[in-house]
């Protein structure tokens, strides 16, 4: 009976965790025990969209998507005094919009594995063909 009681106290393993633009404030200078990391679930993925402001640049998952390099997103300009808070979080909220889109749309959002934005811009990472689709991770569930 003691073995059963002790075993019941273990932390349950999560199957999937998706981080929507993991937060940088308070987490950029801490270790994996204090922030999201691959050991937190059987599969952890993160969608980075605001690495130059509120989002964390460092990888935190088994797969990390750096949308448009993970920084400034198309359609999100600088701070607009008239739009206020909404303009300030536009890049950060793009991760939420993309994740919701991945759930609603029949079209898959695929990513090209790449070591850097410069390598992508040079065309060295655009090899996602039908036979290699498995090597190009899909954003979303």
MOLIN-V474730 format. One record per pair of residues at least 12 apart in sequence whose C-alpha atoms are under 10 Angstrom apart, sorted by the first residue. I is the first residue (numbers start at 1). J is the second residue. D is the distance in whole Angstrom. If there is no record, write none. Layout:
# MOLIN-V474730
i	j	d
I	J	D
I	J	D
This chain:
# MOLIN-V474730
i	j	d
12	41	9
13	39	9
13	40	8
13	41	6
13	42	7
14	39	10
14	40	7
14	41	5
14	42	6
14	43	8
14	44	9
15	40	9
15	41	5
15	42	5
15	43	6
15	44	8
16	40	9
16	41	6
16	42	6
16	43	5
16	44	6
16	45	8
16	141	9
17	36	9
17	37	10
17	38	9
17	40	8
17	41	6
17	42	8
17	43	6
17	44	5
17	45	6
17	46	8
17	61	9
18	36	10
18	41	10
18	43	8
18	44	6
18	45	5
18	46	6
18	47	8
18	61	9
18	63	10
18	64	10
18	99	9
18	139	10
18	140	8
18	141	9
19	36	8
19	44	8
19	45	6
19	46	4
19	47	6
19	48	8
19	60	9
19	61	8
19	64	9
19	95	9
19	96	9
19	99	10
20	45	9
20	46	6
20	47	5
20	48	7
20	49	8
20	55	9
20	65	10
20	92	8
20	93	8
20	94	9
20	95	5
20	96	6
20	97	9
20	98	9
20	99	8
21	46	7
21	47	5
21	48	4
21	49	6
21	50	7
21	51	8
21	54	8
21	55	5
21	56	7
21	57	9
21	64	10
21	65	9
21	66	9
21	67	10
21	70	9
21	91	9
21	92	6
21	93	8
21	94	8
21	95	6
21	96	8
22	35	9
22	36	8
22	46	7
22	47	8
22	48	7
22	49	9
22	50	9
22	51	9
22	54	8
22	55	5
22	56	6
22	57	8
22	58	9
22	59	9
22	60	8
22	92	9
22	95	10
23	35	9
23	36	10
23	48	9
23	50	9
23	51	9
23	53	9
23	54	6
23	55	5
23	56	5
23	57	9
23	92	9
24	50	9
24	51	8
24	52	9
24	53	8
24	54	5
24	55	5
24	56	4
24	57	8
24	58	9
25	53	9
25	54	7
25	55	8
25	56	8
26	56	10
27	55	10
27	56	8
28	55	9
28	56	6
28	57	8
28	58	8
32	60	8
35	60	8
36	59	9
36	60	6
36	61	8
37	59	8
37	60	5
37	61	5
37	62	8
38	59	9
38	60	6
38	61	5
38	62	6
38	63	9
39	60	10
39	61	8
39	62	9
40	60	10
40	61	9
41	61	9
41	62	10
42	62	9
43	61	8
43	62	6
43	63	8
44	60	8
44	61	5
44	62	5
44	63	7
44	64	9
45	59	9
45	60	8
45	61	5
45	62	6
45	63	5
45	64	6
45	65	8
45	139	9
45	140	9
45	141	10
46	59	8
46	60	7
46	61	6
46	62	8
46	63	7
46	64	5
46	65	6
46	66	8
46	95	9
46	139	9
46	140	10
47	59	10
47	60	10
47	61	10
47	63	9
47	64	6
47	65	5
47	66	6
47	67	7
47	70	8
47	92	10
47	94	9
47	95	6
47	96	9
47	98	9
47	99	8
47	139	8
47	140	9
48	60	10
48	64	7
48	65	6
48	66	5
48	67	6
48	68	9
48	69	8
48	70	5
48	71	8
48	91	9
48	92	8
48	94	9
48	95	7
49	65	8
49	66	6
49	67	6
49	68	8
49	69	8
49	70	4
49	71	5
49	72	7
49	73	7
49	90	9
49	91	6
49	92	6
49	93	8
49	94	6
49	95	6
49	96	10
49	98	10
50	66	9
50	67	9
50	68	10
50	69	9
50	70	6
50	71	5
50	72	6
50	73	8
50	89	9
50	90	9
50	91	5
50	92	5
50	93	9
50	94	8
50	95	9
51	66	9
51	69	9
51	70	6
51	71	5
51	72	8
51	91	9
51	92	9
52	70	8
52	71	6
52	72	7
52	91	9
52	92	10
53	71	8
53	72	9
53	88	9
53	89	9
53	91	9
53	92	8
54	71	10
54	88	10
54	89	8
54	91	9
54	92	7
55	70	9
55	71	8
55	91	9
55	92	7
56	70	9
56	71	10
57	69	10
57	70	7
57	71	9
63	113	9
63	137	8
63	138	10
63	139	9
64	111	10
64	113	9
64	137	9
64	139	9
65	95	10
65	110	10
65	111	7
65	112	9
65	113	9
65	137	9
65	138	9
65	139	8
66	95	10
66	111	9
66	113	10
66	114	10
66	116	10
66	117	9
67	94	9
67	95	8
67	98	9
67	111	9
68	117	8
69	116	8
69	117	6
69	118	10
69	120	9
70	91	9
70	92	10
70	95	10
70	117	9
71	91	7
71	92	9
72	90	9
72	91	6
72	92	9
72	94	10
73	90	8
73	91	5
73	92	9
73	93	10
73	94	8
73	95	10
74	90	10
74	91	8
74	94	10
75	90	8
75	91	9
75	94	10
76	88	9
76	89	9
76	90	6
76	91	6
76	92	10
76	94	9
77	90	8
77	91	9
78	90	9
78	91	10
98	139	8
98	140	8
99	139	7
99	140	6
99	141	8
100	140	8
100	141	10
101	139	10
101	140	8
102	138	9
102	139	7
102	140	5
102	141	7
103	139	10
103	140	7
103	141	7
108	137	10
108	138	7
108	139	7
108	140	9
108	141	10
109	136	10
109	137	8
109	138	6
109	139	5
109	140	8
110	128	9
110	133	9
110	134	10
110	135	10
110	136	6
110	137	6
110	138	4
110	139	6
110	140	9
111	125	10
111	126	9
111	128	8
111	133	10
111	135	9
111	136	5
111	137	6
111	138	6
111	139	7
112	124	10
112	125	6
112	126	6
112	127	7
112	128	7
112	133	10
112	135	8
112	136	5
112	137	7
112	138	9
113	125	7
113	126	8
113	127	9
113	128	9
113	135	8
113	136	6
113	137	8
114	126	9
